Amino acid sequence: MLESIAHAITLSWGWRRAGLVALAGALGALSLAPFHAFPVLWISFPVLVWALDGAADMKEGHRLARLGPAFFVGWAFGFGWFLAGLWWIGVAFLVDAEEFGWLLPIAIATLSIGLGLFHGLAAALARLLWSEGPARIAALAVGFFVADWLRGHVLTGFPWNLIGYGFAANEPMMQIDSVLGGYGLTPLAVLVFAAPAVLASRRRGDLRFLAAIAIVFVAVVGWGAARLHFAPTAFVPDVRFRIVQPAIEQVKKLSADYKTETMERYVELSRRPALGTDGQPLPTNLRTGTGGGGIPGITHLVWPESAFPFVLANEPWALSTIAQLIGDRTVLFTGAVRGEAPAAGDVRHRWYNSIYAIGRDAEILAAYDKAHLVPFGEYLPFQDALESLGLRQLTKLRGGYSAGPGLRTLTLPGLPPFAPLVCYEIVFPGEVVEAAHRPEWMLNVTNDAWYGMTPGPWQHLHQARLRAVEEGLPVVRAANNGISAMIDPMGRIVADLTLGRVGVVDADLPKSTESTVFSRFGMIPSGVLVMFAFLWAGYRRVHRGG
């Protein structure tokens, strides 16, 4: 029966083939957060392989003639993958539906079509190395690795929902990320999930390949389970965080009319009784940081990205409120808009999406400016030209945000050095910490209220967990609405507050692990895997043809 299905898919043509492959891509998106239904990829990828088997020009000609049909098949798969996996982005256009709502279908269709081009490239590259048998699976792994890496770097990059994230569906499976990194998960995922395509031929060599891939899969997951078992979470002494999730509606976050109400929400949540690891209020005699004011039991307080609908440094009343709240024993980390006066020869203020560390008397101890901005959300490409046509980014900030200088490691008294990251800066594999000044934890503030009760915030959290595994560093994550969490360096969630909830997360700071393979060697391990796949596929292509 499997042979008949594979044969029918291989012989399908035109839009019928495209529709079938697009459905396979959409089904594959169920492997992503929050569903993590990774077994669907054992259906999606064989369908793609069999469709590519038939993706050849009907006319006689050069092998390059096969690239067009292969590209179209890959693009259709990508269109389904991204449409099903990223539809939630359109919800952001409904925050101000009167001005931006009409863009929702256009934006989602354009995004899916455009990102699908990378999967089209993956299929075309694979078709150059295509041959009969298992080697074509290796060719597809090479193609998707190149495509996902390019997607993470071209035009500022957008490495959201990499193919490999379908593999990292649970804690044991995600541990291999500490070796291969986010991009390296992709070829591994393709090898594992596309391998059953060889069952349609049932040749002895094909079955040996399938058995070898099964052994690799079991070994990787088993190693991940053992890694978790032998590395229980340890904590930094005398450091306890309170992460505030106010769940303020996005319309209110953008309006200065709600600035007093917003500050009151933060203060009320921040003053809640400190909780122990069992979730119960700490006895008064066990609370730290009580001398000199501050929040009993809490050494560090975290508020989310762009916490205020105003420029904090320009509002003395807000700074005074913060000073009274934190006293001299608690440090506040908060997202905030930071402004700079026009430089010489410039007429505009420069605005930054920033993180402040605020101490005693509301003194700003350190600041970080977001370096990796969101196109069309925080700035417009060709900003001046598009603004002259009446277009604005979703934040509506005239002139858009300016990018900060890049990654930094910040050091404050009484706290291990850390890497600050604003919003989706944490989704870029290998681009979250300063290599020369390795931190011991990461601070991620975000605002996922743009996307409501959709898969988007869950996908964002999952990628934060993967960065923790890659770097061997815990993540302190504060979301206005989303999922605020304390994540240990193995990607385990120590404490969290789920999507849509208003409240706080109290948790000790986990210790970092030893440097991971990925943090020390970067892309070298995944490069070795891809090079092996490339050489094998190339060898079989030369000796067998296709």
C-alpha positions as CSV (number, residue, x, y, z in Angstrom):
1,M,0.0,0.0,0.0
2,L,2.8,2.4,0.9
3,E,4.3,1.8,-2.6
4,S,1.0,2.7,-4.2
5,I,0.8,6.0,-2.2
6,A,4.4,6.9,-3.0
7,H,3.7,6.1,-6.7
8,A,0.6,8.3,-6.8
9,I,2.3,11.2,-5.1
10,T,5.3,10.9,-7.5
11,L,3.0,10.9,-10.5
12,S,0.9,13.8,-9.3
13,W,1.3,17.0,-11.3
14,G,0.7,20.8,-11.3
15,W,-1.6,22.3,-8.7
16,R,-2.8,18.9,-7.5
17,R,0.8,18.2,-6.5
18,A,1.3,21.6,-5.0
19,G,-1.9,21.4,-3.0
20,L,-0.9,18.0,-1.6
21,V,2.6,19.2,-0.6
22,A,1.2,22.4,0.9
23,L,-1.1,20.3,3.1
24,A,1.9,18.2,4.1
25,G,3.8,21.4,5.1
26,A,0.8,22.6,7.1
27,L,0.5,19.3,8.8
28,G,4.2,19.5,9.7
29,A,3.6,22.8,11.5
30,L,1.8,20.8,14.2
31,S,5.2,19.7,15.3
32,L,5.9,23.2,16.6
33,A,4.8,24.8,19.9
34,P,2.4,24.6,21.5
35,F,1.4,21.3,20.0
36,H,4.8,19.5,19.7
37,A,3.1,16.7,17.7
38,F,6.4,15.7,16.1
39,P,5.3,12.3,14.8
40,V,3.4,14.2,12.0
41,L,6.7,14.9,10.4
42,W,7.0,11.2,9.6
43,I,4.1,11.9,7.2
44,S,5.0,15.3,6.0
45,F,8.6,14.7,4.9
46,P,8.0,11.4,3.1
47,V,5.3,13.2,1.1
48,L,7.8,15.9,0.2
49,V,10.4,13.3,-0.8
50,W,8.0,11.4,-3.1
51,A,6.8,14.7,-4.7
52,L,10.4,15.6,-5.4
53,D,11.0,12.2,-7.0
54,G,8.6,13.3,-9.7
55,A,9.7,16.9,-9.9
56,A,11.4,16.7,-13.2
57,D,10.7,18.5,-16.5
58,M,8.8,16.2,-18.8
59,K,11.0,17.2,-21.7
60,E,14.5,15.9,-22.4
61,G,17.1,18.2,-21.3
62,H,19.8,19.2,-18.8
63,R,19.4,18.3,-15.1
64,L,19.0,22.0,-14.3
65,A,15.6,21.7,-16.1
66,R,14.5,19.8,-13.0
67,L,15.1,22.7,-10.6
68,G,12.0,24.6,-11.6
69,P,9.5,21.9,-10.7
70,A,11.5,21.0,-7.6
71,F,11.6,24.6,-6.5
72,F,7.8,24.8,-6.9
73,V,7.3,21.7,-4.8
74,G,9.5,23.0,-2.0
75,W,7.9,26.4,-2.2
76,A,4.4,24.8,-1.8
77,F,5.7,22.8,1.2
78,G,7.1,26.0,2.7
79,F,3.9,28.0,2.0
80,G,1.9,25.4,4.0
81,W,4.5,25.3,6.8
82,F,4.6,29.0,7.3
83,L,0.9,29.7,6.8
84,A,-0.1,27.1,9.4
85,G,2.8,28.1,11.7
86,L,2.7,31.9,11.5
87,W,-0.9,32.9,10.9
88,W,-1.0,34.3,14.4
89,I,1.2,37.2,13.3
90,G,-1.9,38.7,11.7
91,V,-3.5,39.2,15.1
92,A,-1.1,42.2,15.6
93,F,-2.8,44.1,12.9
94,L,-6.1,43.9,14.8
95,V,-4.7,45.9,17.8
96,D,-5.5,49.0,15.8
97,A,-7.9,47.4,13.3
98,E,-9.1,50.7,12.0
99,E,-5.7,51.6,10.7
100,F,-4.0,48.3,10.1
101,G,-6.7,45.6,9.9
102,W,-6.9,45.7,6.1
103,L,-3.3,44.6,6.0
104,L,-3.9,41.3,7.8
105,P,-4.6,39.0,4.9
106,I,-2.1,40.7,2.7
107,A,0.7,40.5,5.3
108,I,0.1,36.8,6.1
109,A,-0.2,35.8,2.5
110,T,2.9,37.8,1.5
111,L,4.9,36.4,4.5
112,S,4.0,32.8,3.7
113,I,4.8,33.3,0.0
114,G,8.1,35.0,0.7
115,L,9.3,32.6,3.3
116,G,8.3,29.7,1.2
117,L,10.9,30.7,-1.3
118,F,13.6,29.5,1.2
119,H,12.0,26.0,1.2
120,G,11.8,26.2,-2.6
121,L,15.6,26.9,-2.6
122,A,16.1,23.9,-0.2
123,A,14.3,21.6,-2.6
124,A,16.1,22.9,-5.7
125,L,19.5,22.5,-4.0
126,A,18.5,19.0,-3.0
127,R,17.4,18.2,-6.5
128,L,20.9,19.0,-7.8
129,L,22.2,16.1,-5.6
130,W,19.2,13.9,-6.1
131,S,19.6,10.2,-6.8
132,E,17.7,7.0,-6.0
133,G,17.8,5.5,-2.5
134,P,18.7,7.0,0.9
135,A,21.2,9.5,-0.5
136,R,18.3,11.7,-1.6
137,I,17.3,12.1,2.1
138,A,20.9,13.4,2.8
139,A,20.5,15.8,-0.1
140,L,17.3,17.1,1.3
141,A,19.0,17.6,4.7
142,V,21.7,19.7,3.1
143,G,19.2,21.8,1.2
144,F,17.1,22.6,4.2
145,F,20.2,23.4,6.3
146,V,21.4,26.0,3.8
147,A,17.8,27.4,3.4
148,D,17.2,27.7,7.2
149,W,20.6,29.3,7.7
150,L,20.0,31.8,5.0
151,R,16.5,32.6,6.4
152,G,18.2,33.5,9.7
153,H,20.5,36.0,8.0
154,V,19.1,37.4,4.8
155,L,17.5,40.9,5.2
156,T,18.2,41.0,9.0
157,G,17.0,37.4,9.3
158,F,13.9,35.7,10.5
159,P,14.8,32.2,11.9
160,W,11.4,31.6,13.5
161,N,10.1,28.0,13.3
162,L,13.2,26.4,11.8
163,I,12.5,22.9,10.5
164,G,14.7,21.5,13.3
165,Y,12.4,22.9,16.0
166,G,10.0,20.1,15.2
167,F,12.6,17.7,16.4
168,A,13.1,19.6,19.7
169,A,9.6,18.8,20.9
170,N,10.4,17.8,24.5
171,E,13.2,18.1,27.0
172,P,15.2,14.9,26.1
173,M,14.9,15.7,22.3
174,M,16.0,19.3,22.7
175,Q,19.3,18.5,24.5
176,I,21.1,17.8,21.2
177,D,20.7,21.5,20.6
178,S,23.6,22.0,23.0
179,V,25.8,20.3,20.4
180,L,24.4,21.2,17.0
181,G,22.7,24.6,17.7
182,G,19.4,25.7,16.2
183,Y,20.4,25.5,12.6
184,G,22.1,22.1,13.1
185,L,18.8,20.7,14.3
186,T,17.4,21.1,10.8
187,P,19.5,18.5,9.0
188,L,19.1,16.1,11.9
189,A,15.3,16.5,11.7
190,V,15.2,16.0,8.0
191,L,17.3,12.8,8.2
192,V,15.1,11.4,10.9
193,F,11.7,12.4,9.6
194,A,12.3,11.9,5.9
195,A,13.9,8.5,6.3
196,P,10.6,6.5,6.2
197,A,10.3,7.5,2.5
198,V,12.7,4.7,1.7
199,L,10.1,2.1,2.8
200,A,8.3,2.6,-0.5
201,S,11.1,0.7,-2.2
202,R,11.9,-1.9,0.4
203,R,15.4,-2.6,-0.9
204,R,17.9,-4.2,1.5
205,G,20.2,-1.2,1.5
206,D,17.3,1.2,2.1
207,L,16.2,-0.8,5.2
208,R,19.7,-0.7,6.6
209,F,19.7,3.0,6.2
210,L,16.3,3.2,8.0
211,A,17.6,1.0,10.8
212,A,20.7,3.2,11.2
213,I,18.6,6.4,11.4
214,A,16.4,4.7,14.0
215,I,19.5,3.9,16.1
216,V,20.6,7.5,15.8
217,F,17.2,8.8,16.9
218,V,17.1,6.5,19.9
219,A,20.7,7.4,20.8
220,V,20.1,11.1,20.6
221,V,16.9,11.0,22.7
222,G,18.5,8.6,25.2
223,W,21.5,10.8,25.6
224,G,19.3,13.8,26.2
225,A,17.3,11.9,28.9
226,A,20.6,10.9,30.6
227,R,21.9,14.5,30.4
228,L,18.8,15.8,32.2
229,H,19.0,13.0,34.8
230,F,22.6,13.7,35.8
231,A,22.3,17.5,35.8
232,P,19.7,18.6,38.4
233,T,19.0,22.3,38.6
234,A,21.3,24.2,41.0
235,F,20.8,27.7,42.1
236,V,22.9,30.9,42.7
237,P,22.8,31.7,46.5
238,D,21.1,34.8,47.8
239,V,19.6,35.8,44.4
240,R,15.8,35.7,44.1
241,F,13.8,37.1,41.2
242,R,10.3,38.3,41.0
243,I,9.1,38.4,37.4
244,V,6.0,40.5,36.8
245,Q,3.4,39.6,34.1
246,P,0.8,42.4,34.1
247,A,-1.0,41.3,30.9
248,I,-1.9,44.9,30.0
249,E,-4.0,45.1,26.8
250,Q,-1.9,46.3,23.9
251,V,-4.2,49.2,23.2
252,K,-3.5,50.5,26.7
253,K,0.2,49.9,26.5
254,L,0.4,52.3,23.5
255,S,-1.7,55.0,25.1
256,A,-0.4,57.7,27.5
257,D,-4.0,58.0,28.9
258,Y,-3.3,54.9,30.9
259,K,0.1,55.8,32.3
260,T,-1.0,56.1,35.9
261,E,-3.1,52.9,35.7
262,T,-0.2,51.1,34.2
263,M,2.2,52.1,36.9
264,E,-0.3,51.2,39.6
265,R,-0.6,47.7,38.1
266,Y,3.1,47.2,38.2
267,V,3.4,48.4,41.8
268,E,0.5,46.3,43.1
269,L,1.9,43.1,41.5
270,S,5.4,43.8,42.6
271,R,4.4,44.2,46.3
272,R,2.7,40.8,46.6
273,P,4.0,38.6,49.4
274,A,7.2,36.7,48.4
275,L,6.6,33.0,47.6
276,G,8.8,30.1,48.4
277,T,9.7,27.3,46.0
278,D,6.5,25.5,47.1
279,G,4.4,28.4,46.0
280,Q,3.5,29.4,49.6
281,P,4.3,32.8,51.2
282,L,7.7,32.8,52.9
283,P,7.7,33.2,56.7
284,T,8.7,36.7,57.7
285,N,11.9,35.6,59.4
286,L,13.1,33.9,56.1
287,R,12.6,36.9,53.9
288,T,15.7,38.6,52.6
289,G,16.3,42.1,51.6
290,T,14.0,43.7,54.2
291,G,16.4,46.2,55.5
292,G,16.4,49.7,53.9
293,G,13.1,49.1,52.1
294,G,12.6,47.1,48.9
295,I,10.4,44.1,48.4
296,P,10.7,41.5,51.1
297,G,12.3,38.2,49.9
298,I,13.1,39.6,46.5
299,T,16.6,40.8,45.4
300,H,15.7,41.5,41.8
301,L,12.5,42.6,40.2
302,V,11.8,42.3,36.4
303,W,9.2,44.1,34.4
304,P,8.6,43.3,30.7
305,E,9.5,45.0,27.4
306,S,8.3,48.6,26.8
307,A,6.7,48.6,30.2
308,F,5.4,52.2,30.1
309,P,3.4,54.2,27.6
310,F,5.8,57.1,28.1
311,V,9.5,57.8,28.2
312,L,10.5,56.8,31.8
313,A,13.5,59.1,32.1
314,N,11.2,62.1,31.3
315,E,8.7,61.3,34.1
316,P,10.0,62.2,37.6
317,W,6.8,61.0,39.3
318,A,7.3,57.5,37.8
319,L,11.0,57.4,38.9
320,S,9.9,58.5,42.4
321,T,7.4,55.7,42.5
322,I,10.0,53.2,41.5
323,A,12.4,54.5,44.1
324,Q,9.8,54.0,46.9
325,L,9.0,50.6,45.6
326,I,12.5,49.1,45.4
327,G,14.2,50.9,48.3
328,D,17.9,50.1,48.5
329,R,17.9,46.3,48.6
330,T,16.1,45.5,45.3
331,V,17.2,46.1,41.8
332,L,14.6,46.6,39.0
333,F,15.1,45.4,35.4
334,T,12.5,47.0,33.1
335,G,11.9,47.5,29.5
336,A,11.5,51.1,28.5
337,V,11.8,53.5,25.6
338,R,15.0,55.5,25.7
339,G,15.5,58.7,23.9
340,E,18.5,60.7,22.7
341,A,18.5,64.3,21.6
342,P,19.3,64.9,17.9
343,A,23.0,64.6,17.0
344,A,24.9,67.3,15.1
345,G,23.4,67.6,11.7
346,D,20.3,65.6,12.6
347,V,16.8,66.9,13.2
348,R,15.2,63.9,14.9
349,H,15.4,62.4,18.3
350,R,16.7,58.8,18.3
351,W,14.6,56.3,20.1
352,Y,15.7,52.9,21.4
353,N,13.8,49.9,22.7
354,S,15.8,49.4,25.9
355,I,16.3,47.6,29.1
356,Y,17.2,49.6,32.3
357,A,18.7,48.3,35.5
358,I,17.5,50.6,38.2
359,G,18.8,50.8,41.8
360,R,18.6,52.9,44.9
361,D,17.0,56.3,44.4
362,A,15.9,55.2,40.9
363,E,19.5,55.5,39.7
364,I,20.0,53.9,36.3
365,L,22.8,51.4,36.9
366,A,23.0,50.1,33.3
367,A,21.2,50.1,30.0
368,Y,21.0,48.0,26.9
369,D,19.5,49.1,23.6
370,K,17.9,46.5,21.4
371,A,20.1,45.8,18.3
372,H,18.0,43.4,16.3
373,L,14.8,45.3,15.4
374,V,11.6,43.9,13.9
375,P,11.0,45.1,10.3
376,F,7.5,46.7,9.9
377,G,7.0,46.4,13.7
378,E,9.7,48.7,15.0
379,Y,11.0,50.3,11.9
380,L,10.2,50.5,8.2
381,P,12.7,49.7,5.5
382,F,13.3,53.0,3.7
383,Q,11.7,54.7,6.7
384,D,11.6,58.3,5.4
385,A,10.3,57.3,1.9
386,L,7.5,55.1,3.2
387,E,6.5,57.5,6.0
388,S,6.2,60.2,3.3
389,L,3.6,57.9,1.7
390,G,1.6,57.8,4.9
391,L,2.8,54.3,6.1
392,R,3.9,53.6,9.7
393,Q,5.2,50.6,11.6
394,L,2.9,49.0,14.1
395,T,4.5,50.9,17.0
396,K,3.5,54.2,15.3
397,L,6.7,55.8,16.6
398,R,7.7,58.6,14.1
399,G,11.0,57.7,12.5
400,G,11.0,54.2,14.0
401,Y,13.4,52.8,16.6
402,S,17.1,53.0,16.1
403,A,19.2,49.9,16.6
404,G,21.7,49.6,19.5
405,P,25.4,48.8,19.0
406,G,25.0,45.0,19.5
407,L,25.3,42.3,22.1
408,R,26.6,43.2,25.6
409,T,27.5,41.5,28.8
410,L,26.4,43.6,31.8
411,T,27.8,43.2,35.3
412,L,26.1,44.5,38.5
413,P,27.1,44.1,42.1
414,G,25.7,40.9,43.8
415,L,24.7,39.3,40.5
416,P,26.5,37.1,38.0
417,P,27.2,38.8,34.6
418,F,24.3,38.6,32.2
419,A,23.2,39.1,28.6
420,P,20.2,41.4,28.1
421,L,17.9,40.5,25.1
422,V,14.8,42.4,24.1
423,C,11.9,40.4,22.6
424,Y,12.7,38.3,19.5
425,E,16.5,38.9,19.8
426,I,16.5,35.6,21.7
427,V,15.3,33.6,18.6
428,F,18.7,33.9,16.8
429,P,20.8,30.8,17.3
430,G,24.4,31.6,18.1
431,E,23.7,35.4,18.3
432,V,22.6,35.9,21.9
433,V,25.8,36.3,23.9
434,E,29.1,38.0,23.5
435,A,31.6,35.3,22.7
436,A,34.5,37.2,24.3
437,H,32.7,38.0,27.5
438,R,30.5,34.9,28.3
439,P,27.7,35.7,30.7
440,E,26.2,33.4,33.3
441,W,22.5,34.0,32.5
442,M,20.3,35.7,30.0
443,L,17.6,38.3,30.6
444,N,14.8,38.4,28.1
445,V,12.0,41.0,28.3
446,T,9.2,40.8,25.8
447,N,5.7,41.9,24.9
448,D,3.7,39.1,23.3
449,A,0.4,40.9,24.0
450,W,0.4,41.8,20.3
451,Y,-0.6,38.2,19.4
452,G,-3.3,37.4,21.9
453,M,-4.1,33.8,22.8
454,T,-2.4,32.2,19.8
455,P,0.5,29.8,19.3
456,G,2.9,32.8,18.8
457,P,3.8,33.3,22.5
458,W,4.3,29.6,23.0
459,Q,6.6,29.4,20.0
460,H,8.6,32.4,21.4
461,L,9.0,30.7,24.8
462,H,10.1,27.4,23.1
463,Q,12.9,29.2,21.3
464,A,14.0,30.9,24.5
465,R,14.3,27.4,26.0
466,L,16.4,26.3,23.1
467,R,18.8,29.2,23.5
468,A,19.2,28.2,27.1
469,V,20.2,24.7,26.0
470,E,22.5,25.9,23.3
471,E,24.5,28.2,25.5
472,G,24.1,26.3,28.8
473,L,22.7,29.5,30.4
474,P,19.5,30.1,32.4
475,V,17.0,32.5,31.0
476,V,14.9,35.0,33.1
477,R,12.0,35.8,30.9
478,A,9.4,38.6,31.6
479,A,6.5,39.0,29.2
480,N,3.8,41.6,29.4
481,N,1.5,38.9,28.3
482,G,2.9,35.6,27.0
483,I,4.6,33.1,29.2
484,S,6.9,34.6,31.9
485,A,9.3,32.0,33.2
486,M,12.5,31.0,34.9
487,I,14.3,28.6,32.6
488,D,17.3,26.5,33.7
489,P,20.3,25.9,31.4
490,M,18.9,22.6,30.3
491,G,15.7,24.2,29.0
492,R,13.6,23.1,32.0
493,I,11.0,25.5,33.2
494,V,11.6,26.1,36.9
495,A,8.6,28.4,37.4
496,D,6.3,30.1,35.0
497,L,3.0,32.0,34.6
498,T,1.0,30.9,31.6
499,L,-0.5,32.9,28.7
500,G,-3.3,35.3,29.7
501,R,-2.6,35.2,33.4
502,V,-1.9,38.3,35.5
503,G,0.6,37.7,38.4
504,V,4.2,37.2,39.3
505,V,6.8,34.4,39.2
506,D,9.1,34.1,42.2
507,A,12.1,32.0,41.6
508,D,15.8,31.6,42.5
509,L,18.3,32.1,39.6
510,P,19.7,28.7,38.3
511,K,23.4,28.3,37.9
512,S,24.9,28.0,34.4
513,T,26.5,24.8,33.2
514,E,29.9,24.3,31.8
515,S,30.3,25.7,28.3
516,T,28.3,23.6,25.8
517,V,29.8,22.1,22.7
518,F,27.9,24.7,20.6
519,S,29.0,27.6,22.7
520,R,32.6,26.5,22.3
521,F,32.7,25.4,18.7
522,G,29.7,27.1,17.1
523,M,28.6,25.7,13.7
524,I,31.5,23.2,13.4
525,P,29.6,20.1,14.7
526,S,26.6,20.8,12.5
527,G,28.9,21.7,9.6
528,V,30.6,18.2,9.9
529,L,27.1,16.6,9.8
530,V,26.1,18.6,6.7
531,M,29.4,18.0,5.0
532,F,29.1,14.2,5.5
533,A,25.6,14.3,4.1
534,F,26.7,16.5,1.1
535,L,29.6,14.2,0.3
536,W,27.5,11.0,0.5
537,A,24.7,12.5,-1.6
538,G,27.2,13.9,-4.1
539,Y,29.0,10.5,-4.4
540,R,25.7,8.7,-5.0
541,R,24.6,11.3,-7.5
542,V,27.8,10.9,-9.6
543,H,27.7,7.1,-9.5
544,R,24.0,6.5,-9.9
545,G,22.6,9.6,-11.5
546,G,19.0,10.8,-11.0
